[in-house]
Amino acid sequence: MATPHTLHAGYACCRLSSASRVELAEATGICEAQIAEHAYWLDSGSPQLLLQVYTAAALENARIDYAKLNAVCRADSGRTMIYLWHEQDDTVQARMFYAQNGTILEDNGTGSACANLGAYYLSRGTFPLKRSVRQGDQTGRPNRLSLRVDEAENIYVGGRVVEVGRGVFKLPR
């Protein structure tokens, strides 16, 4: 059974990545013409690199190069991760890639990155707004989030959670 939850994100900072469009294209496997000129580090609680992708096909075909993404992120003293998104009307398709143990993994649903997307919209003066965010389709674990940025510059991320396990930890004294 799915349980609805909503996250309210507070203050966020936004800074330009030092990576060039060429470096971003090489790191993501997406041609330069299909990505924004700049990527941005957003932090509404968890710092992440965000890059807009201009077509759904380019987003679908993203192929992350670990070494190149690592170099892009380390140049800005950031963790090796990137949130790619494509927007069409009020729907956002997103993919979140991150490094773990020397390889790139893809997250099925990233509420913190969705909040950072809201912070990106705020930094551009694009609010109030509502978006439906689709993530996890490429991994076979579709995730649906809602994003809302209100007139007071509050960011809300919502979704439904399905419990897949439960347990208890007992620590030795």
Secondary structure, DSSP 8 states (H G I E B T S, - for coil): -EEEEEEEE---EEEE-S--HHHHHHHHT--GGGB-S--EEEESSS-EEEEEBS-HHHHHT----HHHHHHHHHHTT--SEEEEEEEETTEEEEEEEEEETTEEEEES--HHHHHHHHHHHHHTT--SEEEEEEE-GGGT--EEEEEEE-TT--EEEEEEEE-----------
